[in-house]
Amino acid sequence: MKTRTRVLTGTAVAVALGAGAFGAVSANAAPAAAPAAAVAKKDGDKKNFTTTTHLTIDAATRAAQAALDAAEQENQKVTVAVVDRNGNTIVTLRGDGAGPQSYESAQRKAYTAVSWNAPTSVLAGRLAQAPNLKDIPGTLFLGGGTPVQVEGAPVAGVGVAGAPSGDLDEKFAKAGVDALAK
């Protein structure tokens, strides 16, 4: 064999051996497995867990549709939003002809009602004593939001926006909440 061929062959063998050794070292240098997660005792350990009630998508849709139907019966063009206990939107129905501002307003009214477990018309009255409430992100202190309660605790909120007054919006939101009792 020529010298050049021997050098190239030797280099190729050295590279192959080095790659094999590196692969073996890399495979053995894998990080140790993470420790097993701690398992909390569920049975009989009530102090670590709570049970919550959530509105189903079917119930949220029924409430939203009932509120929208109530508004349409009075020829009002509104948007209805239903949010869960954490303020996440479950369903939103935008009625034919509802204004573009009504979508976000309905969601914010629903969020405000469930956050404070009170109708937004009541909460709007509290602004005189605590004007900074209106600065909380995502809230809207105008009539039109009503909480959905189970045993007095808020589980969802229904918000309506687009009618000429907050009183009408709230009337329609209440029709949505009332539909859940049927």
DRENPA-3360 file (N, C-alpha, C; in nm, 2 decimals, always signed):
BEGIN
1 = MKTRTRVL = +0.08/-0.12/+0.00/+0.00/+0.00/+0.00/+0.09/+0.12/+0.00 ~ +0.04/+0.22/-0.07/+0.12/+0.35/-0.07/+0.10/+0.42/+0.06 ~ +0.19/+0.51/+0.08/+0.19/+0.58/+0.21/+0.07/+0.67/+0.22 ~ +0.03/+0.73/+0.11/-0.09/+0.81/+0.12/-0.21/+0.73/+0.15 ~ -0.23/+0.61/+0.10/-0.34/+0.53/+0.12/-0.34/+0.48/+0.26 ~ -0.22/+0.45/+0.32/-0.21/+0.40/+0.46/-0.25/+0.52/+0.55 ~ -0.21/+0.64/+0.52/-0.25/+0.75/+0.61/-0.40/+0.78/+0.61 ~ -0.46/+0.77/+0.49/-0.60/+0.79/+0.48/-0.68/+0.68/+0.55;
9 = TGTAVAVA = -0.63/+0.56/+0.53/-0.70/+0.45/+0.59/-0.69/+0.45/+0.74 ~ -0.57/+0.49/+0.79/-0.55/+0.50/+0.93/-0.63/+0.61/+0.99 ~ -0.64/+0.72/+0.92/-0.72/+0.83/+0.97/-0.87/+0.79/+0.98 ~ -0.92/+0.72/+0.88/-1.05/+0.68/+0.87/-1.08/+0.58/+0.99 ~ -0.99/+0.49/+1.02/-1.01/+0.40/+1.13/-1.01/+0.47/+1.26 ~ -0.92/+0.57/+1.27/-0.91/+0.65/+1.40/-1.04/+0.73/+1.42 ~ -1.09/+0.79/+1.31/-1.22/+0.86/+1.33/-1.33/+0.77/+1.36 ~ -1.34/+0.65/+1.30/-1.45/+0.56/+1.33/-1.44/+0.51/+1.48;
17 = LGAGAFGA = -1.32/+0.48/+1.52/-1.30/+0.44/+1.66/-1.34/+0.55/+1.76 ~ -1.29/+0.67/+1.73/-1.32/+0.78/+1.81/-1.47/+0.81/+1.82 ~ -1.54/+0.80/+1.71/-1.69/+0.82/+1.71/-1.76/+0.72/+1.79 ~ -1.71/+0.59/+1.78/-1.77/+0.48/+1.85/-1.75/+0.50/+2.00 ~ -1.63/+0.54/+2.04/-1.60/+0.57/+2.18/-1.68/+0.68/+2.23 ~ -1.69/+0.79/+2.15/-1.77/+0.91/+2.19/-1.92/+0.87/+2.21 ~ -1.97/+0.79/+2.12/-2.11/+0.74/+2.13/-2.13/+0.66/+2.26 ~ -2.03/+0.57/+2.29/-2.05/+0.49/+2.41/-2.04/+0.58/+2.54;
25 = VSANAAPA = -1.95/+0.68/+2.54/-1.94/+0.76/+2.65/-2.07/+0.85/+2.67 ~ -2.12/+0.90/+2.55/-2.24/+0.98/+2.55/-2.36/+0.90/+2.60 ~ -2.37/+0.78/+2.56/-2.48/+0.70/+2.60/-2.48/+0.67/+2.75 ~ -2.36/+0.65/+2.81/-2.35/+0.63/+2.95/-2.35/+0.76/+3.03 ~ -2.34/+0.87/+2.97/-2.34/+1.00/+3.04/-2.48/+1.06/+3.04 ~ -2.58/+0.98/+3.01/-2.72/+1.03/+3.01/-2.75/+1.08/+3.15 ~ -2.83/+1.19/+3.17/-2.86/+1.24/+3.30/-2.94/+1.13/+3.38 ~ -2.93/+1.13/+3.51/-3.00/+1.04/+3.59/-3.15/+1.07/+3.58;
33 = AAPAAAVA = -3.23/+0.97/+3.60/-3.37/+0.98/+3.59/-3.42/+1.07/+3.70 ~ -3.52/+1.15/+3.67/-3.57/+1.24/+3.77/-3.64/+1.16/+3.88 ~ -3.63/+1.21/+4.00/-3.69/+1.14/+4.11/-3.84/+1.13/+4.09 ~ -3.90/+1.02/+4.14/-4.04/+1.00/+4.12/-4.12/+1.11/+4.19 ~ -4.23/+1.15/+4.13/-4.31/+1.26/+4.18/-4.37/+1.22/+4.32 ~ -4.38/+1.31/+4.41/-4.44/+1.28/+4.53/-4.59/+1.26/+4.51 ~ -4.64/+1.16/+4.57/-4.79/+1.12/+4.56/-4.86/+1.16/+4.68 ~ -4.95/+1.26/+4.66/-5.03/+1.30/+4.78/-5.14/+1.20/+4.81;
41 = KKDGDKKN = -5.16/+1.18/+4.93/-5.27/+1.09/+4.98/-5.40/+1.15/+4.96 ~ -5.49/+1.09/+4.88/-5.62/+1.15/+4.85/-5.73/+1.10/+4.94 ~ -5.74/+0.97/+4.96/-5.84/+0.92/+5.04/-5.82/+0.96/+5.19 ~ -5.92/+1.03/+5.24/-5.92/+1.06/+5.38/-5.84/+1.19/+5.41 ~ -5.78/+1.25/+5.31/-5.69/+1.37/+5.34/-5.76/+1.49/+5.28 ~ -5.87/+1.53/+5.34/-5.95/+1.64/+5.28/-5.88/+1.78/+5.29 ~ -5.78/+1.79/+5.38/-5.72/+1.92/+5.39/-5.63/+1.96/+5.27 ~ -5.59/+1.86/+5.19/-5.51/+1.89/+5.07/-5.59/+1.91/+4.94;
49 = FTTTTHLT = -5.72/+1.88/+4.94/-5.79/+1.88/+4.82/-5.92/+1.95/+4.84 ~ -5.97/+2.00/+4.72/-6.10/+2.06/+4.72/-6.18/+2.02/+4.60 ~ -6.31/+2.02/+4.61/-6.39/+1.98/+4.49/-6.46/+2.11/+4.44 ~ -6.46/+2.13/+4.31/-6.52/+2.25/+4.26/-6.63/+2.20/+4.16 ~ -6.72/+2.30/+4.14/-6.83/+2.27/+4.05/-6.81/+2.36/+3.92 ~ -6.83/+2.30/+3.81/-6.81/+2.37/+3.68/-6.93/+2.36/+3.60 ~ -6.95/+2.46/+3.52/-7.06/+2.47/+3.42/-7.02/+2.39/+3.30 ~ -7.11/+2.30/+3.25/-7.08/+2.22/+3.13/-7.09/+2.31/+3.01;
57 = IDAATRAA = -7.04/+2.27/+2.90/-7.05/+2.35/+2.77/-7.20/+2.35/+2.73 ~ -7.27/+2.24/+2.76/-7.42/+2.24/+2.73/-7.49/+2.34/+2.81 ~ -7.46/+2.34/+2.94/-7.53/+2.44/+3.03/-7.50/+2.58/+2.99 ~ -7.37/+2.61/+2.96/-7.33/+2.74/+2.92/-7.39/+2.79/+2.80 ~ -7.41/+2.69/+2.70/-7.47/+2.73/+2.58/-7.62/+2.75/+2.60 ~ -7.69/+2.68/+2.68/-7.83/+2.70/+2.71/-7.85/+2.84/+2.77 ~ -7.76/+2.87/+2.87/-7.77/+3.00/+2.93/-7.75/+3.12/+2.83 ~ -7.65/+3.10/+2.75/-7.62/+3.21/+2.65/-7.74/+3.22/+2.55;
65 = QAALDAAE = -7.79/+3.11/+2.51/-7.90/+3.11/+2.41/-8.03/+3.17/+2.48 ~ -8.05/+3.14/+2.60/-8.17/+3.20/+2.67/-8.15/+3.35/+2.68 ~ -8.04/+3.40/+2.72/-8.01/+3.54/+2.73/-8.03/+3.61/+2.59 ~ -7.97/+3.55/+2.49/-7.99/+3.60/+2.35/-8.13/+3.60/+2.31 ~ -8.21/+3.50/+2.34/-8.35/+3.49/+2.30/-8.43/+3.60/+2.37 ~ -8.40/+3.62/+2.50/-8.47/+3.73/+2.58/-8.44/+3.86/+2.51 ~ -8.32/+3.89/+2.47/-8.29/+4.02/+2.41/-8.36/+4.03/+2.27 ~ -8.36/+3.92/+2.20/-8.42/+3.93/+2.06/-8.57/+3.95/+2.07;
73 = QENQKVTV = -8.64/+3.90/+2.18/-8.78/+3.92/+2.20/-8.81/+4.07/+2.22 ~ -8.71/+4.14/+2.27/-8.73/+4.29/+2.29/-8.66/+4.37/+2.18 ~ -8.63/+4.30/+2.07/-8.56/+4.36/+1.95/-8.43/+4.43/+1.99 ~ -8.35/+4.37/+2.08/-8.22/+4.42/+2.11/-8.11/+4.33/+2.05 ~ -8.01/+4.40/+2.00/-7.90/+4.33/+1.93/-7.78/+4.33/+2.03 ~ -7.76/+4.21/+2.09/-7.66/+4.20/+2.19/-7.56/+4.08/+2.17 ~ -7.46/+4.08/+2.25/-7.37/+3.97/+2.25/-7.37/+3.91/+2.39 ~ -7.37/+3.78/+2.41/-7.37/+3.71/+2.54/-7.25/+3.63/+2.55;
81 = AVVDRNGN = -7.19/+3.64/+2.67/-7.07/+3.56/+2.70/-7.09/+3.49/+2.83 ~ -7.05/+3.37/+2.84/-7.05/+3.29/+2.96/-6.91/+3.25/+2.99 ~ -6.86/+3.28/+3.11/-6.73/+3.24/+3.16/-6.73/+3.15/+3.27 ~ -6.62/+3.07/+3.29/-6.62/+2.98/+3.41/-6.57/+3.05/+3.53 ~ -6.55/+2.98/+3.64/-6.51/+3.04/+3.77/-6.38/+3.12/+3.76 ~ -6.29/+3.07/+3.67/-6.16/+3.14/+3.65/-6.16/+3.25/+3.55 ~ -6.28/+3.28/+3.50/-6.29/+3.39/+3.40/-6.26/+3.35/+3.26 ~ -6.24/+3.22/+3.23/-6.22/+3.17/+3.10/-6.35/+3.16/+3.02;
89 = TIVTLRGD = -6.35/+3.21/+2.90/-6.48/+3.21/+2.82/-6.51/+3.06/+2.79 ~ -6.64/+3.03/+2.81/-6.69/+2.90/+2.78/-6.76/+2.91/+2.64 ~ -6.85/+3.01/+2.63/-6.92/+3.03/+2.51/-6.95/+3.18/+2.49 ~ -6.95/+3.22/+2.37/-7.00/+3.36/+2.33/-7.09/+3.35/+2.21 ~ -7.20/+3.41/+2.22/-7.30/+3.42/+2.11/-7.31/+3.57/+2.08 ~ -7.28/+3.60/+1.95/-7.30/+3.74/+1.91/-7.43/+3.74/+1.82 ~ -7.53/+3.82/+1.87/-7.65/+3.83/+1.80/-7.64/+3.90/+1.67 ~ -7.73/+3.88/+1.57/-7.73/+3.95/+1.45/-7.73/+4.10/+1.47;
97 = GAGPQSYE = -7.64/+4.17/+1.42/-7.64/+4.32/+1.43/-7.58/+4.37/+1.56 ~ -7.53/+4.29/+1.64/-7.47/+4.34/+1.77/-7.34/+4.42/+1.73 ~ -7.32/+4.53/+1.80/-7.21/+4.62/+1.78/-7.07/+4.55/+1.81 ~ -6.97/+4.60/+1.74/-6.84/+4.53/+1.76/-6.78/+4.54/+1.90 ~ -6.82/+4.65/+1.98/-6.78/+4.66/+2.11/-6.84/+4.57/+2.21 ~ -6.96/+4.51/+2.17/-7.03/+4.43/+2.26/-6.97/+4.30/+2.29 ~ -6.88/+4.24/+2.20/-6.82/+4.12/+2.23/-6.73/+4.12/+2.35 ~ -6.63/+4.21/+2.35/-6.54/+4.22/+2.47/-6.62/+4.27/+2.59;
105 = SAQRKAYT = -6.71/+4.36/+2.58/-6.79/+4.41/+2.69/-6.86/+4.30/+2.76 ~ -6.92/+4.21/+2.68/-7.00/+4.10/+2.74/-6.90/+4.01/+2.82 ~ -6.79/+3.98/+2.76/-6.69/+3.89/+2.84/-6.64/+3.96/+2.96 ~ -6.61/+4.09/+2.96/-6.56/+4.16/+3.08/-6.67/+4.17/+3.19 ~ -6.80/+4.19/+3.15/-6.91/+4.19/+3.25/-6.92/+4.05/+3.31 ~ -6.92/+3.95/+3.23/-6.93/+3.81/+3.29/-6.81/+3.78/+3.39 ~ -6.69/+3.82/+3.35/-6.57/+3.80/+3.43/-6.59/+3.88/+3.56 ~ -6.63/+4.00/+3.55/-6.65/+4.09/+3.67/-6.75/+4.03/+3.77;
113 = AVSWNAPT = -6.87/+3.98/+3.71/-6.97/+3.92/+3.80/-6.92/+3.80/+3.87 ~ -6.85/+3.71/+3.80/-6.81/+3.59/+3.87/-6.69/+3.62/+3.96 ~ -6.61/+3.71/+3.93/-6.50/+3.75/+4.02/-6.54/+3.80/+4.16 ~ -6.65/+3.88/+4.16/-6.70/+3.93/+4.28/-6.83/+3.87/+4.33 ~ -6.88/+3.77/+4.26/-7.00/+3.70/+4.30/-7.12/+3.79/+4.32 ~ -7.13/+3.89/+4.23/-7.24/+3.99/+4.24/-7.27/+4.04/+4.10 ~ -7.40/+4.08/+4.09/-7.43/+4.15/+3.96/-7.35/+4.27/+3.94 ~ -7.31/+4.30/+3.81/-7.23/+4.41/+3.79/-7.29/+4.55/+3.82;
121 = SVLAGRLA = -7.43/+4.55/+3.82/-7.50/+4.68/+3.85/-7.47/+4.71/+4.00 ~ -7.47/+4.61/+4.08/-7.44/+4.63/+4.23/-7.29/+4.67/+4.24 ~ -7.20/+4.61/+4.17/-7.06/+4.64/+4.18/-7.03/+4.78/+4.13 ~ -7.11/+4.83/+4.03/-7.09/+4.96/+3.97/-7.12/+5.07/+4.08 ~ -7.22/+5.04/+4.17/-7.25/+5.12/+4.28/-7.13/+5.13/+4.38 ~ -7.05/+5.03/+4.39/-6.94/+5.03/+4.49/-6.82/+5.12/+4.44 ~ -6.82/+5.16/+4.32/-6.71/+5.25/+4.27/-6.70/+5.38/+4.34 ~ -6.81/+5.43/+4.40/-6.81/+5.55/+4.47/-6.72/+5.54/+4.60;
129 = QAPNLKDI = -6.72/+5.42/+4.66/-6.64/+5.40/+4.78/-6.50/+5.35/+4.74 ~ -6.49/+5.28/+4.63/-6.35/+5.23/+4.59/-6.33/+5.25/+4.44 ~ -6.30/+5.37/+4.40/-6.29/+5.40/+4.26/-6.18/+5.33/+4.18 ~ -6.08/+5.28/+4.26/-5.98/+5.20/+4.19/-6.02/+5.06/+4.15 ~ -6.13/+5.02/+4.18/-6.18/+4.89/+4.14/-6.18/+4.88/+3.98 ~ -6.22/+4.99/+3.92/-6.23/+5.00/+3.78/-6.09/+4.98/+3.71 ~ -5.98/+4.99/+3.78/-5.85/+4.98/+3.72/-5.80/+4.83/+3.72 ~ -5.88/+4.74/+3.77/-5.84/+4.60/+3.77/-5.86/+4.55/+3.62;
137 = PGTLFLGG = -5.75/+4.49/+3.57/-5.76/+4.45/+3.43/-5.87/+4.34/+3.40 ~ -5.94/+4.36/+3.29/-6.04/+4.26/+3.25/-6.18/+4.28/+3.30 ~ -6.19/+4.38/+3.39/-6.32/+4.41/+3.45/-6.40/+4.52/+3.38 ~ -6.53/+4.52/+3.40/-6.61/+4.62/+3.35/-6.73/+4.64/+3.44 ~ -6.74/+4.76/+3.51/-6.84/+4.78/+3.61/-6.95/+4.86/+3.55 ~ -7.03/+4.79/+3.46/-7.15/+4.84/+3.40/-7.25/+4.73/+3.42 ~ -7.38/+4.77/+3.43/-7.48/+4.66/+3.44/-7.48/+4.57/+3.32 ~ -7.51/+4.44/+3.35/-7.51/+4.35/+3.24/-7.44/+4.21/+3.27;
145 = GTPVQVEG = -7.38/+4.20/+3.39/-7.32/+4.08/+3.43/-7.38/+4.02/+3.55 ~ -7.40/+3.89/+3.55/-7.47/+3.82/+3.66/-7.39/+3.69/+3.69 ~ -7.37/+3.66/+3.82/-7.30/+3.54/+3.85/-7.39/+3.42/+3.85 ~ -7.34/+3.30/+3.82/-7.41/+3.18/+3.83/-7.36/+3.12/+3.96 ~ -7.45/+3.08/+4.05/-7.41/+3.03/+4.18/-7.46/+2.89/+4.21 ~ -7.38/+2.82/+4.28/-7.42/+2.69/+4.34/-7.39/+2.69/+4.49 ~ -7.50/+2.68/+4.56/-7.49/+2.69/+4.71/-7.42/+2.82/+4.75 ~ -7.45/+2.93/+4.68/-7.40/+3.06/+4.71/-7.26/+3.09/+4.66;
153 = APVAGVGV = -7.19/+2.99/+4.61/-7.06/+3.01/+4.55/-7.06/+3.04/+4.40 ~ -6.98/+3.13/+4.35/-6.98/+3.15/+4.21/-6.92/+3.04/+4.13 ~ -6.98/+3.00/+4.02/-6.92/+2.89/+3.94/-6.91/+2.94/+3.79 ~ -6.98/+3.05/+3.76/-6.97/+3.10/+3.62/-7.03/+3.24/+3.63 ~ -7.02/+3.31/+3.51/-7.07/+3.44/+3.50/-7.14/+3.46/+3.36 ~ -7.25/+3.52/+3.35/-7.31/+3.55/+3.22/-7.31/+3.70/+3.20 ~ -7.25/+3.74/+3.09/-7.25/+3.89/+3.06/-7.32/+3.92/+2.93 ~ -7.39/+4.03/+2.93/-7.46/+4.07/+2.81/-7.42/+4.22/+2.78;
161 = AGAPSGDL = -7.40/+4.25/+2.66/-7.37/+4.39/+2.62/-7.43/+4.42/+2.48 ~ -7.47/+4.54/+2.47/-7.52/+4.59/+2.34/-7.66/+4.65/+2.35 ~ -7.73/+4.63/+2.45/-7.86/+4.69/+2.46/-7.84/+4.84/+2.50 ~ -7.94/+4.93/+2.49/-7.92/+5.07/+2.52/-7.89/+5.10/+2.67 ~ -7.91/+5.01/+2.76/-7.89/+5.03/+2.90/-7.83/+4.91/+2.97 ~ -7.76/+4.93/+3.07/-7.71/+4.82/+3.15/-7.82/+4.74/+3.22 ~ -7.93/+4.81/+3.25/-8.05/+4.75/+3.31/-8.10/+4.64/+3.22 ~ -8.11/+4.67/+3.09/-8.16/+4.57/+2.99/-8.06/+4.46/+2.98;
169 = DEKFAKAG = -7.93/+4.49/+2.97/-7.83/+4.39/+2.95/-7.84/+4.29/+3.07 ~ -7.85/+4.35/+3.19/-7.86/+4.26/+3.31/-7.99/+4.18/+3.31 ~ -8.10/+4.24/+3.27/-8.22/+4.16/+3.26/-8.20/+4.04/+3.17 ~ -8.13/+4.06/+3.06/-8.11/+3.94/+2.97/-8.01/+3.84/+3.03 ~ -7.91/+3.89/+3.10/-7.81/+3.80/+3.16/-7.88/+3.72/+3.27 ~ -7.97/+3.78/+3.34/-8.05/+3.71/+3.44/-8.14/+3.60/+3.38 ~ -8.19/+3.63/+3.26/-8.27/+3.53/+3.19/-8.19/+3.41/+3.16 ~ -8.06/+3.43/+3.13/-7.97/+3.32/+3.10/-7.94/+3.24/+3.22;
177 = VDALAK = -7.92/+3.31/+3.33/-7.89/+3.23/+3.46/-8.02/+3.16/+3.50 ~ -8.14/+3.22/+3.49/-8.26/+3.15/+3.52/-8.29/+3.03/+3.44 ~ -8.24/+3.03/+3.32/-8.26/+2.91/+3.23/-8.19/+2.79/+3.28 ~ -8.08/+2.81/+3.37/-8.01/+2.69/+3.42/-8.09/+2.63/+3.54 ~ -8.19/+2.70/+3.59/-8.27/+2.64/+3.70/-8.38/+2.55/+3.65 ~ -8.40/+2.55/+3.52/-8.51/+2.47/+3.46/-8.47/+2.33/+3.43;
% end
